[in-house]
Amino acid sequence: MSTDAIIVTGLFKTQEETLAAVEKIQEKGFQVTEVHSPIPSQALARALGREQSKVGWFTLTGGIIGFFSGFALAVFTATRWNLIVSGKPILSWIPFFVIAFEFTILFAVLGNVLGVVTQVGLPDKDYEKNYDPECSGSLYGIEVASMPKDVDSLKDLLHSTGSLKEQRQNK
């Protein structure tokens, strides 16, 4: 997409209308740059060719590392300072699971934050540039990139697919 491209946003009432519009827009050769939805939608993500998020793997990896780190810390501290109480064994496995559980939660959260920061592309300063606040409530929005000469045909296409209104913003 060149620097002189124009972004046109169309607003739709339902997810089905939005999916149909995305398919029709892509068939006509226009580039859908973003779809705003009031709810998460796997169908819209598939229509745009988006990949499955990898953030869950970061969370799982963090949790596994946290479990073993917590267990290792408990074993290390128990063996480093031999505090024998009433003849009980130095390595009491059951209480160590409490420490391992807490570390699992801590590291899973840290892994999740790391995954969001590295994989999702946050923060995005230009996200709200073409965003319509009505997409937070009940409407779906499709942002489409177009050359200035094709803006009128794009607006007609959006209107024919059921768009409630079309608005033009400069890129």
C-alpha positions as CSV (number, residue, x, y, z in Angstrom):
1,M,0.0,0.0,0.0
2,S,1.5,3.3,-1.0
3,T,1.6,6.4,1.1
4,D,-1.1,8.2,-0.9
5,A,-3.7,5.5,-0.1
6,I,-7.0,6.5,1.4
7,I,-8.7,4.5,4.1
8,V,-12.5,4.1,3.8
9,T,-14.4,2.6,6.8
10,G,-17.7,1.0,6.4
11,L,-20.0,0.2,9.4
12,F,-22.2,-3.0,9.5
13,K,-24.9,-4.2,11.9
14,T,-24.1,-8.0,12.1
15,Q,-21.2,-10.3,11.8
16,E,-22.7,-12.1,8.9
17,E,-23.0,-8.8,6.9
18,T,-19.4,-8.0,7.8
19,L,-18.1,-11.4,6.7
20,A,-20.0,-11.2,3.4
21,A,-18.6,-7.6,2.8
22,V,-15.1,-8.7,3.6
23,E,-15.3,-11.5,1.0
24,K,-16.8,-9.2,-1.6
25,I,-14.3,-6.5,-1.0
26,Q,-11.4,-9.0,-1.3
27,E,-12.9,-10.4,-4.5
28,K,-12.9,-6.9,-6.1
29,G,-9.2,-6.5,-5.3
30,F,-9.3,-4.0,-2.5
31,Q,-7.1,-4.5,0.6
32,V,-8.9,-4.9,3.9
33,T,-6.5,-3.3,6.4
34,E,-8.5,-3.9,9.6
35,V,-11.8,-5.1,10.9
36,H,-13.2,-3.7,14.2
37,S,-15.6,-5.9,16.1
38,P,-17.5,-5.4,19.4
39,I,-16.8,-9.1,20.2
40,P,-13.9,-11.4,19.4
41,S,-14.6,-13.4,16.2
42,Q,-12.7,-16.4,14.9
43,A,-14.7,-16.2,11.7
44,L,-13.5,-12.7,10.9
45,A,-9.9,-13.6,11.8
46,R,-10.1,-16.6,9.4
47,A,-11.6,-14.4,6.6
48,L,-8.7,-12.0,7.0
49,G,-6.2,-14.8,7.0
50,R,-4.9,-14.1,10.5
51,E,-2.9,-16.8,12.3
52,Q,-3.8,-18.3,15.7
53,S,-2.2,-16.3,18.6
54,K,1.0,-17.7,20.1
55,V,0.4,-15.9,23.4
56,G,-0.9,-19.1,25.0
57,W,2.4,-20.8,24.4
58,F,4.2,-18.1,26.3
59,T,1.8,-18.6,29.2
60,L,2.3,-22.3,29.2
61,T,6.1,-22.0,29.0
62,G,6.1,-19.5,31.8
63,G,4.0,-21.8,34.0
64,I,6.2,-24.8,33.4
65,I,9.4,-22.8,34.1
66,G,7.7,-21.4,37.2
67,F,6.7,-24.8,38.6
68,F,10.2,-26.2,38.3
69,S,11.8,-23.0,39.6
70,G,9.6,-23.0,42.6
71,F,10.2,-26.6,43.3
72,A,14.0,-26.1,42.9
73,L,14.0,-23.1,45.2
74,A,12.2,-25.0,47.9
75,V,14.6,-28.0,47.6
76,F,17.6,-25.7,47.5
77,T,16.7,-23.8,50.6
78,A,15.7,-26.9,52.5
79,T,19.0,-28.7,51.7
80,R,21.1,-25.5,52.3
81,W,19.9,-25.0,55.8
82,N,19.2,-28.4,57.4
83,L,16.5,-27.4,59.9
84,I,15.5,-30.8,61.3
85,V,12.3,-30.4,63.2
86,S,11.1,-33.4,65.4
87,G,12.9,-35.9,63.2
88,K,11.0,-35.0,60.1
89,P,12.7,-35.3,56.7
90,I,14.5,-32.3,55.3
91,L,12.8,-32.7,51.9
92,S,9.1,-32.6,52.6
93,W,7.6,-32.9,49.1
94,I,4.0,-32.0,49.8
95,P,4.7,-28.4,51.2
96,F,7.0,-27.9,48.2
97,F,4.0,-28.1,45.9
98,V,2.6,-25.0,47.5
99,I,5.7,-23.0,46.5
100,A,5.8,-24.6,43.1
101,F,2.1,-23.7,42.6
102,E,2.7,-20.0,43.5
103,F,5.7,-19.8,41.2
104,T,3.6,-21.4,38.4
105,I,1.1,-18.6,38.7
106,L,3.7,-15.9,38.9
107,F,5.7,-17.1,35.9
108,A,2.6,-17.9,33.8
109,V,1.5,-14.3,34.3
110,L,4.9,-12.9,33.4
111,G,5.0,-15.2,30.4
112,N,1.6,-14.0,29.3
113,V,2.7,-10.3,29.6
114,L,5.8,-11.1,27.6
115,G,3.8,-12.8,24.9
116,V,1.3,-10.0,24.6
117,V,4.1,-7.4,24.3
118,T,6.1,-9.3,21.8
119,Q,3.4,-11.0,19.7
120,V,0.4,-8.7,19.6
121,G,2.3,-5.6,18.5
122,L,1.3,-3.4,21.5
123,P,1.4,-0.5,21.9
124,D,0.2,0.7,18.5
125,K,0.0,4.5,18.4
126,D,-1.9,4.6,15.1
127,Y,-4.6,2.2,16.0
128,E,-7.2,4.8,16.9
129,K,-6.4,7.0,13.8
130,N,-9.2,5.4,11.7
131,Y,-11.2,3.8,14.6
132,D,-14.9,4.6,14.9
133,P,-16.1,4.5,18.5
134,E,-19.4,2.9,17.4
135,C,-17.5,-0.3,16.8
136,S,-17.1,-0.7,20.6
137,G,-20.8,-1.0,21.1
138,S,-22.9,-2.8,18.5
139,L,-21.4,-2.2,15.1
140,Y,-18.7,-3.8,13.0
141,G,-16.3,-1.7,11.1
142,I,-14.2,-2.6,8.0
143,E,-11.2,-0.4,7.1
144,V,-10.3,-0.7,3.4
145,A,-7.3,0.9,1.7
146,S,-7.9,2.5,-1.7
147,M,-6.1,4.7,-4.2
148,P,-7.7,8.2,-4.4
149,K,-9.2,7.5,-7.9
150,D,-11.0,4.3,-6.6
151,V,-12.6,5.9,-3.5
152,D,-16.0,6.4,-5.1
153,S,-16.2,2.9,-6.4
154,L,-15.2,1.5,-3.0
155,K,-17.8,3.6,-1.3
156,D,-20.4,2.3,-3.7
157,L,-19.2,-1.3,-3.1
158,L,-19.5,-0.8,0.7
159,H,-22.9,0.7,0.3
160,S,-24.1,-2.2,-1.9
161,T,-22.9,-4.7,0.7
162,G,-25.1,-3.2,3.4
163,S,-22.9,-0.6,5.0
164,L,-24.7,1.9,7.3
165,K,-22.3,4.7,6.4
166,E,-18.9,5.1,4.8
167,Q,-16.3,7.5,6.0
168,R,-13.1,8.5,4.4
169,Q,-9.8,9.2,6.2
170,N,-6.4,10.0,4.8
171,K,-3.7,7.4,5.6
